Amino acid sequence: MSDEFEGFPRAATGIEGLDYILGGGFPVHRMYLIEGDPGAGKTTLALQFLLAGARQGEPGVYATLSETEEELRDVARSHGWSLDGITVCELQTAEESLKADSQYTFFHPSEVELSETTRSVLETVERVKPRRVVFDSLSEMRLLARDSLRYRRQILALKHYFTGRSSTVLLLDYTGATTGDFQLQSLTHGVLALEQLMPGYGGQRRRLRVQKVRGIPYRDGYHDYTIHTGGLRVFPRLVAADHPRVFAPGVVSSGVAELDSILGGRLDRGTSVMILGPSGVGKSTLAAKYVSAAMGDGERAAIYTFDEAPASWLERGERLGFGLGKHLEEGRLSICQVDPAELSPGQFAHDVRRMVEAGTRLVVIDSLNGYQHAMPDERHLVLHLHELLSYLNQHGVVTLLVMAQSGLLGEALQSPVDLSYLADTVILVRYFEAFGEVRKAISLLKRRTGTHESSVRELRIGPDGLHVGREIKEFNGVLTGHLQYTGGAEPLLRNGDSGRETRLA
């Protein structure tokens, strides 16, 4: 990389996430191409760029070839913005284009209209002396030019003109794949591509990619973004290595001595725990027990539920005596319902990071099945989850991942996608039958950070809470997921037995 641009001044875009991706904004006094299909947010981004300059006292010019000044001001009002400090240069009105004397017969339009267009812009620039300029859109100039060579010369002349006047210029255009014209990408100093994706179900997904910015490092790859009242919100792709942190070692207890004994003690900070099992077996209840215990120790926790409403989580916790409602009112617990059809994975990771930076030290994702629906491509799901877990582990967060397995009656349990290798600890919760009753069993499949029990214990969830019984050896089919109990009644928890929870000393 050239040393010329190290510490080079930047023109902030006014979009926090995009400025982070660019390392502070676009290098000043250069020309950049913003390309995307209609509706991708090019105009909104350009207005935010000019408004960010206006807030710093930098004059701006918006040269519009396709929209009227009134339409631009309507767009600004819809976001709650005022265009004070920005000069709108409307290059041709509808009335002028319909006048008889504007219908050229002897001259080709490129010989008259293109020169008139550039002259109008240059006159405005000489008068305003802007630090920031936007051209919207170049597709109109392309149509006015006689051929691609004339069009290229016009853009090259504009580039040299603005370079000598200390202006940072954004050129808005459709994507090169749509127009078949990639000349601008080679002429401009940088290229920012905006994309819209339409999934089979749910709302539009938008993402952007910095294709190039000469002379500076930037965060490459795809980054999710949304358009809402107030402009674009960009969610930079999470890279765990960019957020190292040293945390004090520690442990998190469940408050149930027998459950902690299964884990060989307690959960270590900076680790992830996956809770596997069929539907209704008590996975979310087990996670809620850890949340309750952490709240009792003064921790902050965040629950992201894809499958249940927050009210269901609270109601279950209150019914079992976990007292989550009190912690929610105190602000130490956050329960967020995630709609996988509307929320992009990048936005989800951004929200988790925001909670961790606010002091959250226990995160529950319930469930990974819902998270998978937000990202059907398994390869991308694994990469997203790997970066997210790495980030959480580096910040000393205990992460509980709930995943439902299919297969309830007789067949072996199966997971929709095998993510167990990503977790540091894997807890299995399953059904079994004994003496005409359906019961539940809990065991540990793996634990990277220490020793653990290899046996199975009974799990009982009742009105008086969550209870774990003694070790039970009389099981067949432990690894298949289809447990068969072969022992007597003595080791099992009795009906109506309080199974009183014994806390570790």
LINDA-V92132 format. One line per field, one symbol per residue. phi: phi as a letter, one per 20 degrees, with the letter a starting at -180 (. if undefined). Layout:
phi: ???
This chain:
phi: .fffdfmfgddfendgfffffemppfgfmcdcddcrfgnfoffffffffffffffenefccdedddceffffffffffdmddegndeedeebeffffefffeefdfefgffdfffffffffffffffelfecccdccfffffffffbffffffffffffffffecldddddebffffeemddfffeeefbcdddcdddffboffddbcbefabfncfbeenecfbcdbfooecddggfcgfecfbecfgacceendgffffgempcfefmcdcdddrffneoffffffffffffffenedccdddedcfgfffffffffenemfgfffffneccccedeffdefgffffffffffffeofcbcddccfffffffbfffffgfffffffffffffdmeedddecedeoddnfffcefbedfffefccddcbebdblmceccccbdebbferfbfdedcedcdcgeodcceffceecdmfefndfceceeeffefefnfflgfdeff
